[in-house]
Structure formats: C-alpha cells, structure tokens
Amino acid sequence: MKTAVVFRHVPFEDLDSLSETLLAKGYRWRCIDTPVQSLGAFDALKDDLLIVLGGPIGVYEQHLYPFLETELRIIRERLDAGKPVLGICLGAQLMAAALGAKVASMGVTEIGYSPVTVSESAPAYFAPLNNLTVLHWHGDRFEIPENAIHLASSTVCDNQAFSVGNYALGFQFHLEVTAASLESWLVGHACELSHAGIDPRTLREDAIQHSASLSSAARQVVGHWLDELPVQVSEQEP
C-alpha cells in the first residue's frame, strides 16, 4: 500500500473530502501537527506522498513560527528529488517558497466562494475546475516558481494553482472543505471573519450550495493527478 504523510497546521484544516480520494487510490496516511510535533528525525523522502495543508500564518513569518523553517527544508528536499508533494493554501505557498518563488501579502483578503478560471496551459484533467465556484481563504499570494506551469486564476488573485512536472501540485484555493467541516472554520477563524466584515451565515449558505460540486471536482482532479504520480510503493506491511 502507498503511504502519505500530512502536515497539518491547525486541527480543523484537515484532509476533509480528500481522505476519500486517498483511500480510493490505495493510500494510507498519517498526520503530523507540525507546530507541536518534532520533525527533527523526519525522513523527507520515505513516504510516497507529502500533503501540506493550510493555516492562518505566512511563509515569511519563520521568525515567529520557527517550525516553518523545518517544513520548508523538508518540502525543498522532496521537490529537489522529484518526490510527490501536494500543497493547499499555506501548503502551496510553502511549496512556491521552497522552489525560490516570492510569497507576500496581497494587501487584501480573498475569503468566500467564487469561481476560478483554468489557464490555457493547464492539462486536460483540470477542466472540471474551469469556472467552478471554490472556497478561498487567504491574504497572501505566491509567484509562479520557475519551471512551474500556471494553472488557474481568480478575479482577486491571478495565481491560484501551479504544477511542476508530474510530481508537484499546489492549490491556493480549497477543494477539500465540505459544508459540515466548514462549521469548524467559522469558529476557528471567527476573529478574522469579524475583522473582514464577513457574515458566517453567508459562507454557510454558500457551502451548502457548492460543497458537493467541490468534492466531485476534488475526486476527479486530485484523483487523476494521483494516478499519474511517479510513485514506488513503500516497503511496509499493508
């Protein structure tokens, strides 16, 4: 069986609907809460797949959150070796930074449900995402790394997804969040929503309307990407 390790930054920003896709594609996974669990002895190349999830901090805040330095080192080591990495939101920003691209504040926040536009350079399997209403929750923007392919944009942020070869995929937006799990986001990010003047009831209503299509797109797009990964099954007991 293939193995995946998941870097999680806050408990409620988890795999959510992606867990079903991983199971369907023959992966078992373990989760590491990187702010509180040591990565000192972590083998960056051992697992078939690394998934780096989101979180309410910035890549450039390593002086405040030193564990980010270790995460960046691990991500960089995997990418340099061509080992598969999937990044979501902060995870994609960490991937971009590990590849030498700039990550900085946009000066505005993009929070809520709105569509993305798939780039002409995107592969065919990205088609389900074109004009799909997705969940955005960020205030930072990554530049597209050198040798990466620009995959998607939105009206607020031009860089919404990128890939490198067939082994690295980063999403700024969230495909994985279901209406049920969004309730934890609304509580965990209550201060941010209040500061931005966003009514959580609006997000709740939008989640109910769009989460089924998001989950379907996640299965298709991430599932296809997983099928094409250059992985070798780890030599572990199933």
C-alpha positions in Angstrom: 0.0 0.0 0.0 1.2 3.5 -0.8 1.9 5.9 2.1 1.2 9.6 2.5 2.2 11.9 5.3 0.0 15.0 6.0 1.5 18.2 7.5 -1.4 19.9 9.4 -1.1 23.4 11.0 -4.5 23.7 12.7 -6.7 20.8 13.6 -9.8 21.9 11.7 -8.0 22.5 8.4 -7.6 18.8 7.5 -7.9 16.5 4.6 -11.7 16.5 4.8 -13.1 15.1 1.5 -9.6 14.3 0.1 -9.4 11.5 2.6 -11.9 9.5 0.5 -9.8 10.1 -2.6 -6.7 8.9 -0.9 -8.4 5.7 0.2 -9.8 5.1 -3.2 -6.3 5.4 -4.7 -4.8 3.0 -2.3 -3.1 5.3 0.2 -2.9 5.1 3.9 -1.7 8.2 5.7 -0.6 9.6 9.0 -1.0 13.2 10.1 1.7 15.3 11.8 0.7 18.5 13.6 3.8 20.4 12.7 3.6 23.3 15.2 3.8 20.9 18.1 5.4 17.6 16.8 9.1 17.4 16.2 10.3 17.0 12.6 13.9 16.7 13.6 14.2 13.0 12.7 11.7 13.1 9.8 12.8 11.3 6.6 11.7 13.7 3.9 11.9 11.0 1.1 10.4 8.0 2.8 6.7 8.4 2.0 5.2 8.2 -1.4 3.3 11.4 -1.0 3.6 14.5 1.2 0.4 16.7 1.6 0.9 20.1 3.2 -2.4 21.7 4.4 -3.4 25.3 5.1 -3.1 27.5 8.1 -3.5 31.2 9.2 0.1 32.2 9.2 2.5 33.4 6.5 5.5 31.7 4.9 7.5 34.8 5.7 6.8 34.5 9.4 9.5 32.0 10.2 10.9 34.3 12.9 7.6 34.0 14.7 7.0 30.3 13.9 10.4 28.5 13.6 8.9 25.2 12.7 8.2 26.6 9.2 12.0 26.5 8.5 12.0 22.8 9.0 8.9 22.4 6.9 10.5 24.4 4.1 13.6 22.2 4.3 11.6 19.0 4.0 9.5 20.3 1.1 12.6 21.6 -0.7 14.3 18.2 -0.3 11.4 16.3 -1.7 10.9 18.7 -4.6 14.6 18.6 -5.4 14.3 14.8 -5.5 11.2 14.8 -7.7 9.1 13.2 -4.9 5.4 14.0 -4.9 4.0 16.9 -3.0 0.5 18.3 -2.8 0.1 21.7 -1.2 -3.1 23.5 -0.3 -3.3 27.3 0.6 -0.4 27.7 3.0 1.0 24.4 1.7 1.1 25.7 -1.8 2.8 28.9 -0.6 5.4 26.8 1.2 6.0 24.8 -2.0 6.4 28.0 -4.0 8.9 29.4 -1.5 10.8 26.2 -1.4 11.1 26.5 -5.2 12.5 30.0 -4.9 9.4 32.0 -5.7 8.2 35.0 -3.7 5.3 34.8 -1.3 3.9 38.1 0.1 0.7 39.7 1.3 -1.8 40.8 -1.4 -2.9 43.7 0.8 -6.5 42.4 0.6 -8.1 39.2 1.7 -9.9 36.7 -0.5 -12.4 34.9 1.7 -15.5 33.2 0.4 -16.9 31.2 -2.5 -16.2 32.5 -6.0 -15.0 30.9 -9.3 -11.6 30.2 -10.7 -10.6 30.3 -14.3 -8.3 27.5 -15.6 -5.3 28.6 -17.7 -4.8 27.6 -21.3 -1.6 26.0 -20.2 -3.4 23.7 -17.7 -3.6 20.0 -18.5 -6.9 18.5 -19.7 -7.7 16.9 -16.3 -8.1 20.4 -14.8 -11.2 21.0 -16.9 -13.6 20.3 -14.1 -12.2 23.3 -12.3 -12.9 25.9 -15.0 -15.5 28.4 -13.7 -16.0 26.2 -10.7 -17.0 28.1 -7.5 -14.4 27.2 -4.9 -13.6 28.3 -1.4 -11.0 31.0 -1.0 -9.4 31.8 2.4 -6.2 33.7 2.1 -4.4 37.1 2.1 -1.1 36.1 0.7 -0.1 35.4 -2.9 2.7 33.2 -4.4 4.6 33.9 -7.5 4.7 31.1 -10.0 8.0 29.3 -9.5 10.5 29.0 -12.3 9.8 25.9 -14.5 6.3 25.6 -13.0 3.1 25.8 -15.0 0.4 28.3 -14.2 -2.9 26.5 -13.8 -5.6 28.8 -12.5 -6.6 32.4 -11.5 -9.4 34.3 -9.9 -10.6 37.9 -10.1 -8.8 38.8 -6.8 -5.7 36.7 -7.2 -4.0 35.8 -10.5 -2.0 32.9 -9.2 -4.3 30.2 -7.9 -2.6 27.0 -8.8 0.6 25.6 -10.3 2.3 22.3 -11.1 5.9 21.2 -11.5 6.4 18.2 -13.7 4.0 15.4 -12.8 5.1 15.3 -9.1 4.1 18.7 -7.6 0.7 20.4 -7.4 -0.2 23.5 -5.4 -3.7 25.0 -4.9 -4.2 28.4 -3.4 -7.9 27.7 -3.0 -9.7 24.9 -1.1 -11.4 22.0 -2.9 -11.4 19.8 0.2 -13.7 21.6 2.5 -17.3 20.3 3.0 -20.3 22.1 4.4 -20.1 20.1 7.6 -16.4 20.8 8.3 -16.8 24.5 7.4 -18.5 24.9 10.7 -15.2 24.5 12.5 -13.6 27.0 10.2 -16.3 29.6 11.0 -15.5 29.2 14.7 -11.7 28.9 14.4 -11.5 31.9 12.2 -14.3 33.9 13.8 -12.0 36.9 14.6 -10.7 37.1 11.1 -14.3 37.0 9.7 -15.4 39.7 12.1 -12.4 41.9 11.2 -13.2 41.4 7.5 -16.9 42.1 7.9 -17.9 38.7 6.6 -21.1 37.2 7.8 -20.6 33.5 8.6 -24.2 32.8 7.6 -23.3 33.7 4.1 -20.4 31.3 4.0 -22.6 28.6 5.5 -25.2 29.0 2.8 -22.6 29.1 0.0 -21.0 25.9 1.4 -24.3 24.1 1.4 -24.8 25.1 -2.3 -21.3 24.3 -3.5 -19.6 21.6 -1.4 -21.0 18.7 -3.4 -19.5 20.1 -6.7 -16.3 20.8 -4.9 -16.0 17.3 -3.6 -16.7 15.9 -7.0 -14.0 18.1 -8.6 -11.6 17.2 -5.9 -12.1 13.5 -6.7 -11.7 14.0 -10.4 -8.7 16.4 -10.4 -6.7 15.2 -7.4 -7.6 11.6 -8.2 -6.3 11.9 -11.8 -3.1 13.6 -10.5 -2.5 10.8 -8.0 -3.0 8.2 -10.8 -0.2 9.8 -12.8 2.4 10.2 -9.9 5.8 8.6 -10.3 5.5 6.7 -7.0 7.0 3.5 -5.8 5.1 1.5 -3.2 6.8 1.7 0.2 8.2 -1.5 1.6 5.9 -1.6 4.6 3.3 -4.0 5.8 -0.2 -3.3 4.4 
